[in-house]
Amino acid sequence: TKPATGIYFHGRPDTNSGGHVIAHRGASQGAPENTLVAFRLAYEQGARWIEFDVSRLGDGTLVIHHDQTLDRCTDRTGPLSQLTSADLAGIDAGSWFGAQFAGEPLATLKQTLDLIDETGFSANLEIKPREASPEPMARAVARALDARPWARTNILVSSFDLGVLTALRKLMPDQPLAMIYRNLPADWPEILSTLGASSLHMRYQHLTADILAQARKYGFHIRVFTINDPARIEPFRTTGLAGVITDHPPLFLDNPVWVDWAAGWISG
């Protein structure tokens, strides 16, 4: 699939197109997480997949930010719910990581989708819902993705929140979805099937051969987070693991053991 720019995307989220090395919040080991500079660094490192978190400001603006507050990753404090788009120009999302990143803005989803369009990235968009009802966030994400003709094939939407993914599925029947679990329930295949999700994202520490076998049986793709030591998941490299979410993509992209996996899945 080509975006409007004519740049090819790198691996559909719901097909066997090579193991996905996904830059967690961008190349977050070398740049401030969830910023445009972190996404560009990931590209320079060879990553063609990025993962980022989408949150809503008080006025409904979608921004790329993991936490409910600004405290950890900006020069400001306070909840996102008290901000509007007019506040973004005054927020420094880079200095906390290093002086060379001073002035790096808190990115919006629109800016990030523009960068994806420019580079040909594929992306894992993780929704961080903060409101009691999932519908407002689902509608906002659907509106943003509907404006991009390539989003339904090249953006994988994920969340820990089943409610927001269920609401999004009603609005976007063919959008690739992934359910995220810290602790995997026994009936996860039924949950994913009911949702119409193609993928399961889980802690690498909890991955087992039995879970991968279940995924193969039901046709699901499994990606693990957040893995910064390839040796920890080496036993699963040849048994159908679909993707790794890492803070430092070169750990896999420059690793001769994982080169063939990234070029094309090795099915067990």
Secondary structure as UniProt FT lines:
FT   TURN            4..5
FT   TURN            13..14
FT   STRAND          20..24
FT   TURN            25..30
FT   TURN            33..34
FT   HELIX           36..44
FT   TURN            45..46
FT   STRAND          49..56
FT   TURN            58..59
FT   STRAND          62..64
FT   TURN            71..73
FT   HELIX           80..82
FT   HELIX           85..90
FT   TURN            95..97
FT   HELIX           99..101
FT   TURN            102..103
FT   HELIX           109..119
FT   STRAND          122..127
FT   HELIX           135..146
FT   TURN            149..150
FT   HELIX           151..154
FT   STRAND          155..159
FT   HELIX           162..171
FT   TURN            173..174
FT   STRAND          177..181
FT   TURN            186..187
FT   HELIX           188..195
FT   STRAND          199..203
FT   HELIX           204..206
FT   HELIX           209..218
FT   STRAND          221..225
FT   HELIX           230..236
FT   TURN            237..240
FT   STRAND          243..246
FT   HELIX           250..253
FT   HELIX           256..263
//
